Amino acid sequence: MILIIAIGIGTLFGIALYQMLQRNVIRSAIGVILLGSAINLFLLTAGNSNGTGPAYSTVTETQVDPLPQALVLTAIVISMGGLAFILAMLYIISARYQTGNLDEIDNLKH
């Protein structure tokens, strides 16, 4: 089961990198979203333990580690803030240059 999850996370990571390397800024934004999802899945999988009880309870069973869950929740909030910034920049670029393709945009270096 772990092998299937690892292959899925690797595939998602590869698709995200491919999308981020495209010259279209919309595809690059989609790549950033997919990369954040791949990293979150990796953190949850790496932090998986053999605990059977909930993280915060008085049950005497072996409890799971709550740290990976807290890290992923924090990463989700931070990635949503970054995505909002990327979408704002995408809106400004598309409104100013009337395109989303970086090859068609001139004077970005000025």
Secondary structure, DSSP 8 states (H G I E B T S, - for coil): -HHHHHHHHHHHHHHHHHHHTSSBHHHHHHHHHHHHHHHHHHHHHHT--S--B-SSS--SS-B--SHHHHHHHHHHHHHHHHHHHHHHHHHHHHHHHS-SBTTS---S--
